[in-house]
Amino acid sequence: MNKNKKWVYISALFIIAIGSTAFYIYKEYNRKNEDTGSLRPDYVVTASTIIKEFETDQESATKKYSDKIILIEGYLKDILKDDRGFYSLMIGDTTSMSSVKCSMDTAHNQEAASLQKGTAAVIKGVCAGFNADELLGSDVILVRCIIDQMKNNPSN
Amino acid sequence: MKKFNLMMIAVLIVSMSFGQKYFTKNGKINFDATSANSPEKVEAVNRTITCVVDTKTGNIQFAALMKGFEFEKALMQEHFNENYVESDKYPKAEFRGMIDGNDALNYSKDGTYIVKVKGKLTIHGETRDIESPGKLIVQNGKISTLADFIITLSDYKISIPGLVGDKVSKTAKISVTCQLELFKG
C-alpha cells in the first residue's frame, strides 16, 4: 500500500511538472509584446538631445538606447499617415532635417488622429536604432509608440 | 556678369537634379517567411522604411532598420533579431538599384506602370544581386512604388534551425510599399 502511495505521489508530481512545463512553453510561445503604455521608461529625454547623442557617437548611443523604453519630449514636426491609416510622428526641431520618428503602436494608432502639427507632445516608445541618411536627414527610430501627454502650446 | 550667369546655370542644374528626387521616410515592408504547410504565420511589418527614387536616372534605394520589424508574437521577434538576422551586429538592410527602362516612363502623366527593379540587396551583412517586377503609380504629382522581392534566406547566411524548419520557409517574401513625395531639399 505504501509502495502504491509512493508511486501515486511520484506520478502526480510528474504530471504536475509536465503540465507546468507545457503551460509555460505555451504561454511563452504565444507571448505578445507588452503594451508600451504599461512599461516604465528607461530614459526620459528631449528629441534634440537624443538626436545629438546619436549624431555625435552612434555606437555608444545605440548601446545606451537600443531596445530601451524611451519617453521623448519635443515638438511635432510632422504627422505621417500611410495607405492603411497607420500614423508615424516626427518629433524634433523644425529647422533640422533630423527627427525622432515614432511609429505608433497598432493598438494606440487612433490616438494620433487628434494630434496637431506644431504642438508639443510626450511620446513613449521602444528604440529601434538610428537611420543615418545624408540626403533626407538622420532619424532616431521608435516603434510601438503611444502618446503619453499632449500639450497645446504652439511651437517656437 | 559672365560669372553671375554661370552661377545661375549651376543653381538651375542643382535645383533641377534635386527636383527629380522623390522620397519617403514612412515606407513599409511586409516580411513573410511562412512555410507552405505551416498553420502559423511567420510575418512581420516594418513601417520605418526610407526610400528615395531619382526619376531622372531611375536610381532607387531603400533602407530598413532590422529592429523596426514587428511580429505579432514577441518570442518570434526576439528569435528573428537575436538568432536569425543578428540585428545588433547587422542593424540595417538596404537596397540600391535601378528601375529598368526608366527612360520610357512618363512621370508627369498619371498612370500605373509595370516596371522591373534591379540592384543589390544587403541583409545580414551579405549583399546579393536581385531583380523583381514592381509597380509604379503616378498620381497628382506623387509616386507610389510597390515591389515584391523573393529571397532565399541561406543566400544571406540566415540559417533556420531544424526545430522550426516546418514553420519557417527557406525563402521569404519582402513586399515594399512606399508613397513618395517630391524632395524639396
Interface residues (C-beta under 8 A of the other chain):
Chain A: E28 Y29 N30 R31 K32 N33 E34 T62 S66 D67 L80 D82 D83 F86 S88 M90 K101 S103 A128 G129 F130 N131 D133 L135 L136 D139 I141 V143 R144
Chain B: K21 F23 K25 N26 K28 R47 T48 T50 V52 A63 L65 K67 G68 E70 E72 K73 A74 L75 Q77 D88 P91 K92 S144 T177 Q179 F183 G185
